[in-house]
Structure formats: C-alpha cells, structure tokens
Amino acid sequence: MKYLNNADLDGSIVFITHRTFLGLPFFYRKDRWSLYFDECPNVLETFSENLSIKHGLITDHVRTRDSASAYSRLQVTNQSELTKTAENRGQDSIVEHIQDLAKILLSKNYDNYVNIAKFESLRAKTSSDGILSVFSILKPSIFLDFDSVTISGALFEETFAFHQWSQTGVIWKKSLELTRENAANLHPFNPSVTIHYGYETRYSKYLRDKLGGDNTPIIQAATKKLGNQKYVRVENNDVKLTSPLNKLLGDNLIPGISHGLNQYRHVHHAAVIIANNQTPEASKFLKEYCGFDDDKQFRAFTDHSVYQAICRTSIRDNDLAHDKTWIVASKDTADWLHRIFPGSRAESLGLDQPEKQKVGRKRTYDSDNERKNASKKRSRAELSLASGFAHNIDSSYLERVSYLNDDESAIKDISRFVARFRGSYFNNYLSTDPFVISKTEDQFIRYLKDHSKNVYTSKNEIPCVSGALFDVDKSDDTDRGNDNVELVRGMWIDIEKGTMTHNDFSRAFPQLRMVAYNTFRHTLERMRCRIYIPTNRVMKDTEYRMIHKEIVYVLETKGYRSGKLADDICRESLQGNYHGIDSLPHPCAVFALPCQAQERQASFFKEYKGDRRAPLDVDSWIQHRIAPDDVGMVDSLSYVPLDEDALTISPDQQAGIDTSMSEWYRIGSLPGEGHDAIFTLYHALCALKLHPQTISERLYEAAQSAYSPVHRNKQVDRLMKNLLRWHQSRR
C-alpha cells in the first residue's frame, strides 16, 4: 500500500498476485493505472463446512438481507467481532478455519449468498446436517475507475466470470493486440495428439469412489498406457499421493491450478483425471440463482482445468515431432479438447461403463439454462404499493362496496381502502355476493383465529374468503371469476393428499409470517390444512401466479413432488414425498374460513411469527425468484418506483435521453448491431443518473424496435433485473 501511494507517476510497473490484488483495502488514484489481469479472476468463492456447534462465530454477526424465496445476500451486523475473526491475532486453530470466510464477508468487493432455509435452520439449531454454506461472488465494481482493464484468459467467454459479469451489464471488448488471428479460438493443426477418455458419463468423486477410489479402472488403464514415459499428472488432492500413477518413474505431479508453470515444455504426455465439480449446494445455487447450468459448470470448472494442465506440456509450443498421449476422465472433455485442437483424435480406453441411473422424462431443452431462458421472460417488479393500485380503481367503486364490518363504510379514500383490504367474504362456497374485509394485518389474523373456534355440521355451511377484490361489473359472464379480479392480497395455499406438514412448509420459508389451520375434513391420520401468508402489498393477478409458482418450485427443489397421493394410499400409508399443492393457481379462488374440524380433536390453528418472520415482500420475491415462468404467463413490465418525485427529468437529462435514443435508432435497429447497442444505451442512460423506471421504459422501447426484439427484450430483462437489485440495495 505504501508503494502504491508513493509510486512514481511518471511510470511504474507493479507485479502482484491475484490474491494480493483482491485483498487490497484501497488503491490510490486508480485512474492513473492500467490493470492487466493474467488469466481469468476467480469470481466464485464457496465455503461449505460442518459448523453445527461453532457456527455462531459467523452467524451471530450476519443476517439475511433480502426477502426472497430461496437465496439471500448476507449483511454484516457486527463488524468489530467479525474483524476479530478475520484477523485472528491469537492464532486460534478453530478460528483459522473460518478466517478467510470472515475476510470475504467484510470485503466490499463480494456479494455473499446463502440458502435462506438452511441458514435460518442452522441459526435456530434445527439443521439436519449442521453445514454452513456461503457462496461469494466477486463484483465487477472492483475494476471501476482504473484507466483501463485487460483480462488475458483462454476461452474467456466460457468462464463463470464472463457469464456472471455480463449479467450485470459489463461490456466486453476483444483486444486486437492480444487476440489470436484465428477467431474461432482454435489451436494450430497438430495430428500428433491422441486424447484417451475413460467414461461416457461425466466424472465425479461419487463415481470415482464407487469404482475404486484411488485405483479405479481408468487409473489402471493410464498406468499401462503411459508406462515409463514422462508425463504431467493432475488428480484430486485426496487421492493424488496414494494413486498408482504416483509410483511411475515418469510421473510429474503438478498443482490443480497450474497457470504459469513453464518447466514442462519438454514433456509430451498428460494424465489429467479430476473430478472438479462444485458441491451439490453450490451447483444448485449456480443453476437456480445465476442461470449457470450443469453444462456450463462442467465446461468452466472441469474442462478449463484440464486444458490449463495439458497446456503445460510440449503442445504449448505446438510440437509436431513427438506423439502425444493425453488421458482424461470423461468423453465430454475429450470431445471438447478435440474441437479446440484440430488434428487430434479422441479415443475410448475401452473400459466397462458404469450402469446409468434411470432418468426421468425426456428433457424438452438441452440444458437447464436453455429451459429457463426459453420459458422465462422476466417481468420487472412493479414497485407500486396501495397508492399505485388506487389509480386503477374508479372512485365510484367505493359506492358499490359492501363491507363485512359496517363501521368501515366511512372509508372514502381509495388509497386507504386498498391499504386495508384483506379479502372478500362470502356467506358460503356458492355465494357470488362479496363483502369486503377491511382490517389491518394483525386484526385480520385475530379474526381468522377467532373464526377457527366456530363449529359447523356441514362443509357447505362454512363462510369462505378469497384474497381477490372483485368487481362484478367487469364481466358479463361471471361475478367472481378471474375476469372480475381487480387485485389480490395475501397468498392462500391448500395442502391436502400430500406428505408435507405445515411445520415442513414453515421450515422451507423461514422468513415468512404465516398462519396454518385445519380444514373441515382434516383428521389426525390425514392432514388437510390451509396456509395464509400475508403480503406487504396488494398484487396483480400475474404477480399472484408468479409467487404461487415460486412457492411450489422452491418446495420441489427441496425434494417434494408435484401431484397428490391417491385416497387409498393416503389412508393406508404416508409413502412418497408429495407437497399436495395444486399447481394451477387461481387468484379468484375461494377458501373456507377456519373452523373446528369434523374430527374435533384434530383441530388446530398455528401462527408462525417472530423477529425473523415478516409478510412476504412481493417486489423482492419477484426480483429474486428462481422459478421459470410459463411462456406467455407474464408480460415484460416496467419498473414503477415508490417515490414518484424521483421521476422528475431535468432538461439536461432529457437532452441526454434524446441523444442516446437517436443513436440507438441510427445504429441499434440494424441487423447484428442490437446486442452491443442495447448495452451502450443502458450505460448512457445510467450515466445520466435517471430513475430505473425511466431507464426501463427507454430500454424496452428500444428493444421493441430492434431487428430481433425477442432477444433484445431478454437482454433488457437481465439488465433491469440487476439494476433493480442494486437500486433496492441502496434504499
């Protein structure tokens, strides 16, 4: 730091490692330095350890920051205590194990994510495995303000860094000075290479251990193939020293991260037999939250590691005089290497293949990411609370409203009416005459609890409630159908003919306040219950459907199956793992109010509340959701702010908007120009310090006029998603 602060500004060159650079607390006068990164920076750091007893060293000093369905960023709440852990001045052996995690949590350069349910269960001492998993993503803002930034990395477009930072709006430009003449990213033609692979399936530690651990058939085959020839070798740390390959005379063991090793250019052969997969939890996070699917993970984390190790050998100088034998674990890796090394041959070692596990139904798409991108047109969160919805309701509507409580008839203000709306009351399931329930949230939950004491002799006698506000005049065909819905408040979930209990449901969503109660036909042997989840604002029907879908999707990622058990199975046993929730949400649906069960001793009313539970934050849930949307279910929506004053546009800003849009229409709408032009427009609008709603409106306007509007709309969806996350984090 002292050198950087006092460096000769007439000209200095500083060589430092990636780790040192990422750990710098401050960089003086970035604008005077050009930054050159040799090889791709490590954008993902994962921590996953059993801390069932000592997790408080971390969890006592952080909290979840985002209200979401599955993943949340962590926020440090006690910086001084976490700093003590990061410094570890007493050199405590236990603290040393979590010291690096503490440093990353304190760093402004990382966003740190956890699975909400697992994190909260660990804090509550109800975790089944005691594992603390934290996924830390390096933010591209670490490179801001440098005069220039150049990253020199092979096949960079396949890395997680390229994928993740592109999602945040980073614009990449290839350096003409550093790029190969071969635009296809291929090595020179070389027929001296034979790539041998062991398995048709992708290699993993599970498969390796199943086949024999450190002496699997592929290791035995590699031993015979290599003999006494010199070769470089990479294996996983847990087997590399006990592997039979370690005993061969020509063995040269190199590190798994082998960038920069140049002393093996005289060696022609390589055995790179690694299982470099992420942990199941990290892989799931990358797929669900980052959109980085299994195929991309294997390419970025396994294939690229194999490539770097192989490039330590004579192929680095394109040696043609000697035959070269490369041995890799998986056919996928061999085929990929064959493509980027023209002239090479990919051949099987002829091993017996492990029995393939039975798979489910045929995939509609080639990858999880393709499936998500094909089905998901991410809508923008409409950050409008009651006042925003009030504009959609005519003031004359209040004159037609019938209230459940006559005292509420004095409400004359639409905004107050919407803010206090909790549901529509019907005298029974067949009734079509709604009465508005107007209460605060606490009042409404007390009302539900009081109603749970009522006794009925028949299901048809029970009054019903719907979260929807109905306007019977909106449709000539129905009085309480979807066409009559003005807005919806709260999430109502029916659970029946499944194995999931309301306790299971509450543990899956530890941030949500909720109420669970029995239905009329609930019994001790067979649970039938209803969940009510308060929301922080009213919703449109599309938002209701998105959140309902998100709830079901999150449960299914936790192992619950969709559908319901047959009645005979329900009666005989609780086999299987079914959530028992209808997969088709209807905002207009009505539900019986709480009452005593027909089997009285089975009745219950349970409220899940506490400091860590709150009403479902509609905006945050939709912004952070992980479920794919049904095609056509949701339109792209513009961001609507909470603060209308922020929408004011100054004359200078308007001039900047006009100039930027003119440039878009001049270039961006032409074939092949849309992708880069949208990024340029996005950065130009952000530079004007415009409100996200204004940026959203202009970007979607541009996307609609693009040569390929479908692709540009998806691009804008990604940009706005990250802008909204940033904007919300600043609130």
N, C-alpha and C positions, 0 to 999 in steps of 0.2 A: 504494500500500500504506500509506503514511504517513497519507493522508487517511482511509482506511477504519479504520485502527487508532484514530484520534483523532476520528472523526466525532461530531457532536452527536447523542447518543442520544435527545434529545427530538424529533427529526425531521429527517431528511436525505433528499434525493433525489439519486442519482448516475446520470448517463447515461454508459455506456461501450459500446464496440462488442462484438460477439460475440467477435471475435478477442482483444480485451484480456481479457475475462472468462475465456475458455478458457485463457488463458496465465497467469492469476494463480497464483502458487505457494501462496498461503494467503489465506483470507478470515476475518478476525477476527469472532468472535461472529455466525455465520450466523443463529443463532436470533433475532436482533434485526432481521433484514432480510426483506422480502418481495421476491421476484425476479420481474420481468416481462420475458419474452423476446419481443421484437417480431420475428415471423417464426420459422419453424422452424430450430432449430440444425442445423448441418451435422454429421451423425453419422458420415459416412464420409469418410475421407481416404485417397487412394490415391497410391502412389509407384511408378512403373514407368519405369526408366531403364537404359540400357546402361552397366553398370559392370564390364565384363569385366576391366579392369585394376585399377581403384581400388576395387573392392567391399570390400576389406579395411578401409577406413575405417569401414565399418559392420559387416561380417560377422565381423571379428576380435573384436568386442566384444559380440556377442549369440550366443545359441544357441536352438535349438528347445526348447520347454518341455514339450509334450505328446507322448506316444507315441500316434500316430494313423495312419490310412491315407493321408490326403491333406493336411490343413491342421493347422498347429500355431501356437500363440502363441509370440512371441519373448520371451526373458528376457535382460535386460541383464547381462552378466558383468563388464564393466569400465566402471563408471560414470564414473570420472575421465577416461578417454580420450574417452568419448562426450560428456562435458560440454565438453571442449575443442573438439570438433567443433561442438557446439551453440552455443557462444559465439563461435568463430571470431575471436578477438581480432586475429589477423594479417590478417584480411580476405582470406584466400586465395580465389581465384576458383573453384577446384575444390571446396573445402570448402563454399563458399557454396551450391553446387548441392544439397548434401545436408544443409544446416544445419537446415532445417525438419523433415526426417525424424528427425534426431537429437533434436530437441526433443520430438517426439511420442513417440519410443521411451523417453525419460526421464520422460515425464509419467505420473503415476499414474492419469490420467483416461482412458487409452486401453488397449484390448487390441489388440495388433498381430499380424497373422496373415501367414503365408507358406505357399506350396505347398511341402511338405517336400521332394519330389523335386527341384524346380527350385532350391530354396535350397541343398540339400546339393551338387548338381552344380556350382553356382556356386562354392561354397567349395572343392570338390575340383578346380576348374579343368577340368571336363569339360562345362561348359554349352555347349549348341549356339548360344545367342543372347547370352549374357552379360548378360541382363536381370535386375535385382533388382526384384522386385515385392513391395510390402508393403501390406497392407490394414488400415487402422487404424479401429477402431470406438470412438466416444466412449461411455463408460459412464454410465448414468443416475445413478450414485453422486455425480457432480459436483454434483447438486442436493440431496443429502441435507443435513438439518439446517437448511435455510432455514425461516423461519416459514411461508412459502407459496411456491409456484412456479406461475406462469401463463405459458403459451406461447400467443401470439396468431398463428395461421397459417391461411391459407385452405386448405380441403380437407385438413386436417391428417391425417385418417385414411388418406390415400393416400400419405403420405410414408414414407420408409425409417425415419425416427426413430420414428414411431408403430409400425411393424411390428416393428422390432428391439427396442425397449424393452418392448413388450407381451410379447415372448417371454421377457423376464427377470422378468415379474411386475409391471411398473408398472401401477398402476390410474389410468385417465384419467377425469376428471370434467369435463363441459362447464360452462363458466361461463355462468350465465343472464344476467349483465350484458353479456357480450361476444358472445353467440351471436345471430345474426340470427333474426328472428321466423320466417323460412322455414326449417323444419327440414330441408328437402331440399338445403340448400346451393346454391340457385339464385339467379342474379341476377334483378332485376326484368324483366318482359316488355319487350322492345325490338325492334321489327321493322325497325330501321334498319341492321342488321348483315348483311353478306354475307361468308361465310368461303369463300375460294377455296383449293383444295388442288391440288398437282401430281401426286402419285403414290399409287397404290393401296397400294403397299408402304411399309414404314417407311423413312424416310430415314436414310442413314448416310454417313460420309465415303467409304467404299468406293464406294457408289452415286454419290455426288456426283462423285468423281474419274473414275469410269467414264463419266459423262455429260458431262464437260467442265470439271470443276474450278470455277473462279470464274465461268464463263459457261455454266452449264447451261441447258437449256430452260426450267426454272422461273424462273430469273433473267431470261431474255429476256422471258418472259410477264409477269413482275411489272413490268418496265420499261415495257412497253406499257400495262399496266393502270393504273399509278399516274401516269404522265405527269409533269406539273409540280405535282401536288398534294403538300401536306406530309404526311409520314408518318414514323413511327419505324421504325427498322430494327435487327434483330439478325442477325448472321451469325457464323460461326466465325472466330476470330482469324486463322487462316491465309489467309483469303480476303476478309475484310471491307474491306480497303483497296484491293484490286485488283478488286473486284466492279463491274460496270457500274452497279449501283444507287448506288454511291458518287459517281457523276458527276451524278446528277439534282439539280435545283435544290431540290426539296422534301425532300431526304434529311436525316434526323436520326438519326445513328448513336448508339445507346445501349449500355451495357455488357451483357454476358450476364447478369450478376447485377444486376438493375435495381430492387431493392426500394428504396422511399423516394424515387424520382425523381418529383417532382410538377409539374415545369415544362412538361409536355407535355399538359396537360389541354385545350388548345385544338386539339390535333391529333386528327384523326378516323380516320386510316388507319394501317395497320401491315403491315410485311413481316417476319415472324419465320421465317427459313428456316435452321434449325440442325440439325446432327447432334450430339446431346448424349449419345450412347451411352457407356457405360463401356468401358474397354479389354476385349478378349476375356478376359484373365486375371481382371480384376476382376468382370466379368459372370458368369463361371463360378463364382467364389467366392461371389458373392451368391446364385446359384441353388443351388449344392450345399451350402454351409455354412449360409447364412442363410435358405434357403427363400424367397428374394425372386426370383420368376421373371421371365422376359423381359417379360411384360405389365406387371407391377408396376414393373419398372425403367423401361420406356418412359413410363409414366404419371408416375412420381415425378421422373425426371430430364429428360425432354424436354417432356412436356405441361405440367408445372408451370412450367418456364422460359418456355415460350411464353405461358402465362397471365399470369405476372408482367409480361412485356414489354407485352402488349396492354393490361393494366390501367394503364399509364402514360398512356393516351390519354383522350379525352373519355368513353369508356364508364365511366370511374371515377365520373363524376357522372351516369351514366345519361342522357347527352344523347340526345334524341329528334328534334332539329330537323335533324340532318345525316345523310346516308347515310354508312355506314362500310364500308370495304373492308379486310378482313384477309386476308393471304396467308400460308399455312403450307405446309410441305412434304408432309405425309402425310395421307391420308384419316382415319386413326385419330385424329389430333389434331383435324382439322376436326369429326369426329363428336362427339368429347368436348366441344369448345367449344360445339357446337350444343346439347348436352344441358344445359349449365350456364348458357347464355344463351338463355332461352326467347324465341321470336320470331325468332331468327336463321335464316339459310339457309346450308346447306353446298353448294357447287357445285364441280365439277371445272373446271380450267383447260383441259381438253381436250388434254393433252399425250400424245404417244406414250409408252406404258408400257414400261419395261424388261422384257426377257424374264425370266420367272420361272424360277428354278432348279428342277430336278427335286427333288421331295421324297421322303422315304421312305414307309413305310407310314402309313396314316391314324392320326391321333392318337386314343387312347382317351379322353383328357381334354382340356379346353380349354386348359390351361396346365400347365407343369411343376410348379408349386406344387400345383395340384389333384391331379395324378397322385401326387405324393409324399404329400400328406395323405390321399388315398383309400386308398393301399396300405400306408402306414406307420403301424403302431401301435407307437410306440417303446417297447420294453421297458426297464425300469430295470435298470441294471447290478447284478448280484448280486455284490457285493464280498465274496465268501467264498472264501478260499484253501483249502488242503487240509483244515484243521480243519472248515470248513463242510461240505464234501462227505463228510467222515468220518461225520457224523451220519446220512447216508443209507445207509450200508453196515453191515450187521449184522456184529458181531464174529466170528460163526461163519463168515463168508465166508473168513477167513484160513485156516481149517482145510481148505478145499477148494481152495486155490490151489496150482497147480503152477508153480514158478519155473524160468526158463531157467538161472539160476545157483543151485545148491543151497545156496550159502552164505547166500543171502538168506532161507532158510526160517526163520531165527531171528526174523524180524520179527513181533512180536506186537501192535504198536500200530497201530491203523487210520490215525491221522493220519500217522505216518511212512511207512506203506505207500502212502498216496495221494500223499504228497510225493515219493516216489522212483519212482512209477510212470511209465514212459516209453512203454510199448506192450505189445501182445500178439504173441507169436511163434507162427507156425505152420510146421510142417515143410514144407509145400508149399501151393499155392493151394487145393487141395481139402480140406485138413485142417480139422477142426472142433474140434480139441483145443488150446486156447490155453495158452501158457506165459507167465507174467508176466515182463516185462523190468523189473527194479528197479535203477536206476542214478541217479547224478547226471547233469546235462545234459552236462557235459564227458565223462564216462565213456561216455555213450550215443553221442555224436558220434564218439569214438575207436572205439567198437565198430562203427559204420557204416563208418568209414574202413577199418578192418581187414578188414571183410567185403567191401569193394569189390575186394580182391585175389583173391577166390575165382573159380575158373573152373568153368563148367558147360557141358555139351554140349547141354542142352535147357532150355527155359524152365520146364518143369514140375518140374525138379529143384530150382529155386531156393526157399529158405525165404522166407516172407513175414512182414510186420509190419503191424499195424493200430494206430492211435492210440487205439483204444477198449479199455476194460476190459469184458470180457464176463462175464455171469452166465448160464450155460447153463440154470439152473433158472428163469429169469424167463419163459420162453416154452415152450409145449409144441410149437410148430411149428418153431422154429429154434434153433440153438445159437450162431450168430454173426450174427444179423440185427439190425436196428435195435432190435427189442424186447428184445434181450439186453444192450444197451449201458447200463452204469452211468454212465460218464463217458468223456471223451476228453482226450488230451494231445497237443499239437502239431498243426500243420497240415501235411497231406500233399497235394501238388499234382502231378498228372500233366500233362506238356506233350508233346503229340505232334500231328503233322499240322497244325502251325502255322508261322508265320514268326518267332515270338518266341524268342529265345535265353535261356538262364539269366542271361547278363550283362544283357540287356534287363530281365528280371524284377527283378534285384537293383537296378538303377538306378531302377526305379519305386518301390522301397520301401527307401530308403537308411538307414532307422533299424533295419531288421530284421536280426538274425543269421539266417543260413540256410545250408543245405547243398544242393548240386546234384550229382546223379550220373547217369550214363548208365543206360539200361535195357538189357536183354539184346539187343534188336533195334536199338539205336541205331547209326547209321552216320555217316561223315563227310559224306555227301551229305544225309542226312535226320536231323535231330536228334530224338531221343526221350529225354526226361530226366524226372527226378523231383526235386521240391523238398521239403525238410523244413524247416519253420520252428518252432523251439522256442517254447513259450508260457510265460508266467510262472506259470501255474497250470493246473490241470485245468479242463475245461469241461463243461457240459451239452450235449446234442446240439443244442439250439436255438441256443446260443451258437456252436458249431462252424459251423452252417449260416449264421448271420449273418456271421461273419468270412469264410467262404469266399465268400459273395455279395459282401461288401465288396471283397475282393481282385479278383474278376472285374470288378466295377463300376468300380473305380479304373482298371484296365487299359483298359477300354472308353472311359473318359473321355479317355484318352491316345491314342485312335485305333485301338486293336485291336478287331477284330470278333470276335463270338462264332462258334461253329461251328468246323469243321475243313475243311481243304482235302481234296479227293478224292485218292486214292492216285496217279492218273496225273498230276495237277497237281503233287503233291509230288515225284514223280520227275523231271518234266520241267523245272520251274522253281519258284522261290520267289516267285510273284506274289501280290499281295494283302498284307494286314496282319492276320493272324489270331493270336490268343493260343494257341489249341489246348488250352484247358482245358475240361473237362466243366462244364456249367453247373448240373448237379444234384449237389450234394454228398451223400455218404452217410457218416455218422460210422462205420459198421460196415465201410467198405471196407478191403480188404487190399491191400498193395503188395509187390512183390518187393523183397527187400533188395538193397543194392548188390552188384555183381559185375562181372567183366570182360565187355565186350560181345562178342557173337558175332564182330564185326569188331574184333579185339583192339586194333588201333592207334587205334581211335576211343574207347577207354575214358577216362573222366575222373572225378575226384572233387574238387569245389571247395567250400571253406568260405568263406563271406563273413562276416567278423567284424572287429572293431576297436572303437576307443573310442566311435564313434558308432552302433554296431550293438548291439542287445540283443534278448533274447527278446520276442516280441510280447506287449504288455501288454493282456490280454483286456478288462479293465474300461475302460481308456482308449480302446481301439479302438471298443468298442461305444458308449461315450458320445459319441465324436466322429465316428461314421460318417456317411457322406453317401449311402449307397445306400438306396433304398426297400425296405421289407420286403414279401414276398409276403403277401397277405391270408390271415390265419389261421395264418401260419407261426409267429408268436411271440405269446405272451400277455403282457399287462402284468405285470411282475414288481416286487415291492417291493425297495427298496434294502436291502441287507444289509451291515452295517458290518464293518470289520476289527477294530474294538475293541468287544467286547461290553460292556465296562464303561460305555461312553458311552450305553448304552440305559437306564440307570437313570433312573427318573422320580421326581422329588421330589413330595411331597404338594401343594405349590403348583402345580407343573406339571400334575399330574393334575386339580386343580380347574379350571385354565385350559382344559385339553383338554375336560373335561365341559361347561364353559360354552360354548366355541366350537362343539362338536358339537351342543349343544342349540339354539343359534342357527341352525345350518345346517338342522337338521330342522324348525325353525319356519318358516324363510323359503326356504332354498335349494332345497328339493324342489318348490316351486311352479312352475307354468309361467311362463317368462320371467324367472325370478329366479336361475337356476343359474349363469350366467356370472359375474355380479358377486359372488354369494355364495361361489363357489369361491375367487376372489381374496381376499375378506375372510377366509375360513377359512385360506387359505395364509399370509397376513400375520400372522394371530393366532397360528398355530402357530409361525411363525418367531420371533415376538416372545417366545415362551416359551423360546427357546433350546433347542429339542428337537433330538434327533438326526435326520438326514434319514430314517432308516428309519421312525421314529415318525410323522414328517410324511407320508411316503409312504403308510403304512398308513391314516392317517385321511383323507387326500385321496381315495384310491381307494375307501374305504368310503363317503365322501360321494358320489363320482361314481356309484357303483352305485345309489344311492337317488335320483338326480336324475330330473327329468322327462324329460330327454334324456341317458341315460347314455353313449351313444356320443360325443356332442360333449364332455361333461364329462370323459370318460376321455382324450380327445385333449388337452383343456386341461391336465389334470393331467400328462400326458406332457411337455408343453412346460415347465411349471413345474418339474417334477422334473429334467428334463434340465439346466436352467440351475443349479438348486440343487446338483446333483451336481458340475457343472463347478466351481462356486465352492468347494464343500466339498473337492474333490480338490486345488484350487489352494492350499488352506490347509494341506495335510498336509505 
